[in-house]
Amino acid sequence: MGTHSHSRHARRRGRKSAWGLAVASIAMILLAVVAVFVPASGKPKYVVSQRFIPGGLLIHPKTYPTPSPSAKADPRPSLGPFPYPTYRIPTYPAPVYPAPIYPTYPTPSRTYPAPHRTYPAPHSPSPSPNNDLPPVLPLIQPMLGVVSNDPAAWGNAVHKQPVLATRYVSMSTPLSPSWLHSAMRVADGATPVIEILPDNISLSQVAAGQGDKWLQDLRTEIDRLGRPVIIGFAPEANGRWYSWGEDPVNFKVAYIHVYNTIGTNLVTWMWQVSAHNQGDPATQDFNAYWPGSKYVNWVGFDGYYYQPGDSFELRFGFSLREVESWWHGPIIIGETAVSPLTRNMPNDITDLFNSVVSNHLLGLIYLDLNVCQGQCSIYKQDFRVEQYPSALAAFIQAAAKW
């Protein structure tokens, strides 16, 4: 028993010794590990964990040194949240382009032959005889007309285009086939006022038909051109200064014969006499020259401002009151002008225009000619209004109201 007991104790001690050696070995290993990871400074930081291992041995937590401020920064980019990037929207100034320069090319020269025409020319009607004439201007009351060699230039001078243009034509010479066409071209759209002058032929001869060929030629030209005209025959027949004057009986017969020969198609007939003042020895009362309303479309009175003191009332007032007692149709001042001898041209021109309107007349036809013929007199003056600046200014101002 003793032997067995001793051996058991010996075995027990051996086991304890072996266990102790194992524990000591493990402890040595742990110490060696700790020695490796724990620095000598003894300032452990960043405790990772603390845990026990079986047998109750405390494993010291692993610590890491505190980085010094001078330590080199970690070059790796931070993995923290990124701010959304912002971008600046670029702006550009509006483009400016230089004006385009178009190339110019010389006119090409023709280097190819003209094509040969192998088809017949189409038939075309003869051109209209009036295709080179300007359109006819409308006749709107009050109307401005002129006796001028160049109505268009006169219209430019007075800043008013005339709508009537007077042309004198004598029965003493054959009528050219192109006379009326030429008159219309010169009129520049104004309606021609044709004053037929029975020169070298008496009123009785006209009434007997001796001038019918001439009258028929005028009728032919009117029909060919197909444009309206205004016709006056033997103007101022109640005056003493023309060869056909102061013969009321033959005048009426001749007037009616001319009217019937030419006819009324495209024609406005103007009975044109000199304005008469009671007691004036130079003119006769025009009542005796009246052919009858059947043969008249317009009544025209001729009269001028000749001398100081002349006025519209003095020159036309008596005649207007007389004719209006038996004529209720249109009346026009058929020929008029203001002489420089009045020494009051601007006011006289204003009086003329205003009186035409206040008396409700169709208008006036202004004689814009130099009729001195080398020697001026009270009745023959340079009536061209554009020759007198103050008169022209008054004319422009008055005509602008029409």
C-alpha positions as CSV (number, residue, x, y, z in Angstrom):
1,M,0.0,0.0,0.0
2,G,2.8,2.3,0.8
3,T,4.5,1.6,-2.5
4,H,1.3,2.2,-4.4
5,S,0.5,5.3,-2.5
6,H,4.0,6.8,-3.1
7,S,3.7,6.2,-6.8
8,R,0.4,7.8,-7.0
9,H,1.7,10.9,-5.2
10,A,4.7,10.9,-7.5
11,R,2.4,10.7,-10.5
12,R,0.2,13.5,-9.1
13,R,3.2,15.7,-8.5
14,G,4.5,15.0,-12.0
15,R,1.2,16.0,-13.5
16,K,1.1,19.2,-11.6
17,S,4.7,20.0,-12.6
18,A,3.9,19.3,-16.2
19,W,0.8,21.6,-16.0
20,G,2.8,24.3,-14.4
21,L,5.4,24.1,-17.0
22,A,2.7,24.4,-19.7
23,V,1.2,27.4,-18.1
24,A,4.6,29.0,-17.7
25,S,5.4,28.4,-21.3
26,I,2.2,30.0,-22.4
27,A,2.8,32.9,-20.2
28,M,6.3,33.3,-21.6
29,I,4.9,33.3,-25.1
30,L,2.3,35.9,-24.3
31,L,5.0,38.1,-22.6
32,A,7.1,37.8,-25.7
33,V,4.1,38.8,-27.8
34,V,3.4,41.8,-25.6
35,A,7.0,42.9,-25.7
36,V,6.9,43.0,-29.4
37,F,3.7,45.2,-29.7
38,V,3.9,47.4,-26.6
39,P,6.6,50.2,-26.9
40,A,8.9,51.2,-24.2
41,S,7.2,54.6,-23.8
42,G,4.4,53.0,-21.9
43,K,1.7,55.2,-23.4
44,P,-0.8,52.8,-24.9
45,K,-3.6,54.2,-26.9
46,Y,-6.5,53.0,-29.0
47,V,-7.6,50.1,-26.9
48,V,-8.9,47.5,-29.2
49,S,-10.4,45.0,-26.8
50,Q,-10.0,43.3,-23.6
51,R,-10.7,39.6,-23.2
52,F,-9.9,36.7,-21.1
53,I,-8.6,33.4,-22.2
54,P,-9.5,30.2,-20.4
55,G,-7.5,29.8,-17.2
56,G,-8.2,33.4,-16.2
57,L,-5.2,35.0,-17.9
58,L,-5.9,38.5,-18.9
59,I,-4.8,39.4,-22.4
60,H,-3.7,43.0,-22.4
61,P,-5.4,45.1,-25.0
62,K,-3.4,46.1,-28.1
63,T,-2.6,49.8,-28.2
64,Y,-1.3,52.1,-30.9
65,P,0.9,55.2,-30.5
66,T,-0.8,58.7,-30.8
67,P,0.4,60.2,-34.0
68,S,2.4,63.5,-33.5
69,P,1.2,66.7,-35.1
70,S,4.3,66.7,-37.2
71,A,3.6,63.2,-38.5
72,K,3.2,63.0,-42.2
73,A,-0.4,63.1,-43.3
74,D,-2.0,60.1,-44.7
75,P,-1.7,60.5,-48.5
76,R,-4.7,58.4,-49.2
77,P,-7.9,60.3,-50.0
78,S,-10.5,60.6,-47.4
79,L,-13.4,58.3,-47.8
80,G,-15.9,60.7,-46.2
81,P,-19.0,62.0,-48.0
82,F,-18.2,64.0,-51.2
83,P,-19.9,67.4,-51.8
84,Y,-21.8,67.6,-55.1
85,P,-19.6,69.4,-57.6
86,T,-20.7,72.8,-58.9
87,Y,-19.9,73.9,-62.4
88,R,-19.8,77.5,-63.7
89,I,-22.0,77.8,-66.8
90,P,-19.8,79.6,-69.3
91,T,-21.3,82.7,-71.0
92,Y,-20.2,83.8,-74.4
93,P,-20.7,87.2,-76.0
94,A,-23.1,87.5,-79.0
95,P,-21.1,86.9,-82.1
96,V,-20.5,89.8,-84.3
97,Y,-20.1,89.1,-88.0
98,P,-18.9,91.6,-90.5
99,A,-21.2,92.7,-93.3
100,P,-21.0,90.2,-96.1
101,I,-19.1,91.3,-99.1
102,Y,-20.6,90.0,-102.2
103,P,-18.3,89.4,-105.1
104,T,-18.9,91.5,-108.2
105,Y,-18.5,89.9,-111.5
106,P,-18.0,91.5,-114.8
107,T,-20.8,91.4,-117.3
108,P,-20.3,88.2,-119.1
109,S,-19.6,88.5,-122.8
110,R,-21.8,86.5,-125.1
111,T,-19.7,83.8,-126.6
112,Y,-22.4,81.6,-127.9
113,P,-24.4,82.2,-131.1
114,A,-28.0,83.5,-131.0
115,P,-30.5,80.7,-131.3
116,H,-32.0,80.3,-134.7
117,R,-35.7,81.0,-134.6
118,T,-37.5,78.2,-136.3
119,Y,-41.1,79.0,-135.3
120,P,-43.3,81.7,-136.8
121,A,-43.7,85.0,-134.9
122,P,-47.1,85.1,-133.1
123,H,-49.5,87.7,-134.3
124,S,-49.8,90.7,-132.1
125,P,-52.3,93.6,-132.5
126,S,-51.1,97.0,-133.3
127,P,-50.1,99.0,-130.2
128,S,-52.7,101.4,-128.9
129,P,-52.1,104.9,-130.1
130,N,-52.2,106.2,-126.6
131,N,-50.1,103.6,-124.8
132,D,-47.3,106.1,-124.2
133,L,-49.7,108.6,-122.5
134,P,-49.9,109.0,-118.8
135,P,-53.1,108.2,-117.0
136,V,-55.8,110.9,-117.0
137,L,-55.9,112.8,-113.8
138,P,-59.3,112.9,-112.0
139,L,-61.2,116.2,-112.2
140,I,-62.1,117.1,-108.6
141,Q,-63.5,120.5,-107.7
142,P,-61.8,122.9,-107.2
143,M,-59.7,122.3,-110.3
144,L,-56.4,124.0,-111.1
145,G,-55.5,124.4,-114.8
146,V,-52.8,126.2,-116.7
147,V,-51.9,127.7,-120.0
148,S,-48.3,126.8,-120.3
149,N,-45.8,125.4,-122.8
150,D,-44.8,122.9,-120.1
151,P,-47.6,122.1,-117.7
152,A,-45.5,119.5,-115.9
153,A,-42.7,121.9,-115.1
154,W,-45.2,124.6,-114.1
155,G,-46.8,122.1,-111.7
156,N,-43.4,121.4,-110.1
157,A,-42.9,125.2,-109.7
158,V,-46.2,125.8,-107.9
159,H,-46.1,122.4,-106.1
160,K,-49.5,121.4,-107.6
161,Q,-50.1,119.3,-110.6
162,P,-52.6,120.9,-112.9
163,V,-55.6,118.8,-114.0
164,L,-56.5,121.0,-117.0
165,A,-54.1,122.2,-119.7
166,T,-55.2,124.7,-122.3
167,R,-54.0,124.4,-125.9
168,Y,-54.9,126.9,-128.6
169,V,-55.4,125.6,-132.1
170,S,-56.2,127.6,-135.3
171,M,-58.5,126.5,-138.1
172,S,-56.3,128.4,-140.6
173,T,-54.0,125.4,-141.1
174,P,-54.7,121.7,-141.6
175,L,-54.8,119.7,-138.3
176,S,-51.9,117.4,-138.0
177,P,-52.9,113.7,-137.4
178,S,-50.7,113.7,-134.3
179,W,-51.7,117.1,-132.9
180,L,-54.0,115.9,-130.2
181,H,-51.7,113.1,-129.2
182,S,-48.8,115.6,-128.8
183,A,-51.1,117.9,-126.8
184,M,-52.0,115.0,-124.4
185,R,-48.3,114.1,-124.0
186,V,-47.4,117.7,-123.1
187,A,-50.4,117.9,-120.7
188,D,-48.9,115.0,-118.6
189,G,-52.2,113.5,-117.5
190,A,-54.1,116.8,-117.5
191,T,-57.3,116.9,-119.6
192,P,-56.7,119.1,-122.7
193,V,-58.8,122.2,-122.9
194,I,-58.9,122.8,-126.7
195,E,-59.7,126.4,-127.7
196,I,-60.6,126.4,-131.4
197,L,-59.6,129.7,-133.0
198,P,-61.5,130.6,-136.3
199,D,-58.5,132.4,-137.8
200,N,-58.7,133.4,-141.5
201,I,-62.2,131.9,-141.7
202,S,-65.3,133.9,-140.8
203,L,-68.0,132.7,-138.4
204,S,-70.4,132.7,-141.3
205,Q,-68.1,130.4,-143.3
206,V,-67.8,128.1,-140.3
207,A,-71.6,128.0,-140.0
208,A,-71.8,127.2,-143.7
209,G,-69.6,124.1,-143.3
210,Q,-66.4,125.4,-144.9
211,G,-64.4,124.2,-142.0
212,D,-66.0,120.8,-141.6
213,K,-62.9,118.9,-142.9
214,W,-60.8,120.4,-140.1
215,L,-63.5,119.7,-137.5
216,Q,-63.9,116.1,-138.6
217,D,-60.2,115.5,-138.4
218,L,-60.3,116.7,-134.8
219,R,-63.2,114.3,-134.2
220,T,-61.2,111.5,-135.7
221,E,-58.3,112.1,-133.4
222,I,-60.5,112.2,-130.3
223,D,-62.0,108.8,-131.3
224,R,-58.7,107.3,-132.0
225,L,-57.2,108.3,-128.7
226,G,-60.4,107.5,-126.7
227,R,-59.6,110.1,-124.0
228,P,-61.8,113.0,-122.7
229,V,-61.3,116.6,-123.9
230,I,-62.8,119.9,-123.2
231,I,-63.6,122.1,-126.2
232,G,-64.3,125.9,-126.4
233,F,-65.0,127.6,-129.8
234,A,-64.1,131.2,-130.6
235,P,-63.3,132.3,-127.0
236,E,-64.1,135.8,-125.8
237,A,-66.4,136.4,-128.8
238,N,-68.0,139.3,-126.9
239,G,-64.7,141.2,-126.9
240,R,-63.4,143.5,-129.7
241,W,-59.8,142.3,-129.9
242,Y,-60.4,139.1,-132.1
243,S,-61.5,138.9,-135.7
244,W,-64.5,136.8,-134.7
245,G,-65.5,139.3,-131.9
246,E,-68.7,141.3,-131.6
247,D,-70.8,139.2,-134.0
248,P,-73.3,137.5,-131.7
249,V,-75.7,136.3,-134.4
250,N,-73.1,134.4,-136.5
251,F,-71.3,133.3,-133.4
252,K,-74.3,131.4,-132.1
253,V,-74.9,129.8,-135.5
254,A,-71.3,128.8,-135.9
255,Y,-71.0,127.5,-132.4
256,I,-74.0,125.2,-132.8
257,H,-72.6,124.0,-136.1
258,V,-69.3,123.1,-134.6
259,Y,-71.0,121.4,-131.7
260,N,-73.1,119.2,-134.0
261,T,-70.1,118.4,-136.3
262,I,-67.8,117.2,-133.5
263,G,-70.5,115.7,-131.3
264,T,-70.5,115.0,-127.6
265,N,-68.7,111.7,-127.2
266,L,-65.7,112.2,-124.9
267,V,-66.2,116.0,-125.2
268,T,-67.2,118.6,-122.6
269,W,-68.3,121.8,-124.2
270,M,-67.3,125.1,-122.6
271,W,-69.0,128.3,-123.6
272,Q,-66.2,130.8,-123.0
273,V,-66.7,134.5,-122.9
274,S,-64.9,137.5,-121.4
275,A,-66.2,138.6,-118.0
276,H,-68.2,141.8,-118.5
277,N,-68.6,144.8,-116.3
278,Q,-71.7,147.0,-116.8
279,G,-70.7,150.0,-118.9
280,D,-67.3,148.5,-120.0
281,P,-66.9,149.6,-123.7
282,A,-64.4,146.8,-124.5
283,T,-66.8,144.0,-124.0
284,Q,-70.5,143.4,-124.9
285,D,-73.1,141.9,-122.7
286,F,-72.7,138.2,-123.2
287,N,-76.4,137.4,-123.1
288,A,-76.6,137.9,-126.8
289,Y,-74.0,135.2,-127.4
290,W,-75.8,132.4,-125.4
291,P,-76.4,129.4,-127.8
292,G,-78.7,127.7,-125.4
293,S,-78.2,125.3,-122.5
294,K,-78.5,122.3,-124.8
295,Y,-75.1,123.1,-126.3
296,V,-73.2,124.0,-123.1
297,N,-71.7,121.8,-120.3
298,W,-69.5,124.5,-118.6
299,V,-69.6,128.3,-118.6
300,G,-66.1,129.8,-118.7
301,F,-65.3,133.5,-117.8
302,D,-62.0,135.1,-118.8
303,G,-60.7,138.0,-116.8
304,Y,-57.4,139.4,-115.4
305,Y,-56.1,141.5,-112.5
306,Y,-54.4,144.2,-114.6
307,Q,-53.9,147.2,-112.4
308,P,-53.9,148.4,-108.8
309,G,-57.3,148.0,-107.2
310,D,-58.4,145.1,-109.3
311,S,-60.2,142.3,-107.4
312,F,-62.2,139.2,-108.0
313,E,-65.4,141.1,-107.3
314,L,-64.5,143.9,-109.7
315,R,-63.5,141.5,-112.5
316,F,-66.1,138.7,-112.1
317,G,-68.8,139.7,-109.7
318,F,-71.2,141.3,-112.1
319,S,-70.9,138.5,-114.7
320,L,-71.5,135.8,-112.1
321,R,-74.6,137.4,-110.8
322,E,-75.9,137.9,-114.4
323,V,-75.3,134.4,-115.6
324,E,-76.6,132.7,-112.5
325,S,-80.0,134.2,-113.2
326,W,-80.4,131.8,-116.1
327,W,-77.6,129.2,-115.8
328,H,-77.4,126.7,-113.0
329,G,-74.6,124.5,-114.3
330,P,-70.9,124.5,-113.6
331,I,-68.9,127.7,-114.0
332,I,-65.1,128.0,-114.2
333,I,-62.7,130.9,-114.5
334,G,-61.5,129.9,-118.0
335,E,-58.5,132.1,-118.2
336,T,-56.9,134.5,-115.7
337,A,-53.7,135.8,-114.3
338,V,-52.4,138.5,-112.0
339,S,-50.2,141.2,-113.5
340,P,-47.1,142.6,-111.8
341,L,-48.6,146.0,-112.4
342,T,-51.1,145.5,-109.6
343,R,-48.1,145.9,-107.2
344,N,-50.0,143.6,-104.9
345,M,-49.5,140.2,-106.5
346,P,-49.4,138.0,-103.4
347,N,-52.7,139.4,-102.0
348,D,-54.4,139.4,-105.4
349,I,-53.5,135.7,-105.9
350,T,-54.9,134.9,-102.5
351,D,-58.1,136.8,-103.3
352,L,-58.4,134.9,-106.6
353,F,-58.1,131.5,-105.0
354,N,-60.4,132.3,-102.1
355,S,-63.1,133.8,-104.2
356,V,-63.2,130.8,-106.6
357,V,-63.9,128.6,-103.5
358,S,-66.4,131.0,-101.9
359,N,-68.4,131.3,-105.1
360,H,-68.5,127.5,-105.5
361,L,-66.8,127.5,-108.9
362,L,-65.2,124.6,-110.7
363,G,-61.8,126.1,-110.5
364,L,-59.5,128.3,-112.5
365,I,-57.1,128.1,-115.5
366,Y,-54.0,130.3,-114.9
367,L,-52.3,131.8,-118.0
368,D,-48.6,131.4,-117.2
369,L,-47.0,132.9,-120.3
370,N,-45.0,136.0,-121.3
371,V,-47.3,137.8,-123.7
372,C,-45.4,141.0,-124.0
373,Q,-44.2,140.1,-127.5
374,G,-41.3,142.5,-127.2
375,Q,-43.4,145.4,-125.9
376,C,-45.3,145.1,-122.7
377,S,-48.5,147.1,-122.0
378,I,-51.2,147.1,-119.4
379,Y,-52.9,144.1,-121.1
380,K,-49.7,142.4,-122.2
381,Q,-47.4,141.4,-119.4
382,D,-45.1,138.6,-118.3
383,F,-47.7,136.7,-116.4
384,R,-45.4,133.8,-115.4
385,V,-46.0,133.6,-111.6
386,E,-42.7,131.8,-111.1
387,Q,-40.8,135.0,-112.1
388,Y,-42.0,136.8,-108.9
389,P,-40.9,135.1,-105.7
390,S,-43.4,136.6,-103.3
391,A,-46.3,135.9,-105.8
392,L,-45.0,132.4,-106.2
393,A,-45.0,131.8,-102.5
394,A,-48.6,133.0,-102.2
395,F,-49.6,130.9,-105.2
396,I,-48.1,127.7,-103.6
397,Q,-49.8,128.4,-100.3
398,A,-53.2,129.0,-101.9
399,A,-53.0,126.0,-104.3
400,A,-52.0,123.7,-101.4
401,K,-55.5,124.1,-100.0
402,W,-57.1,122.8,-103.1
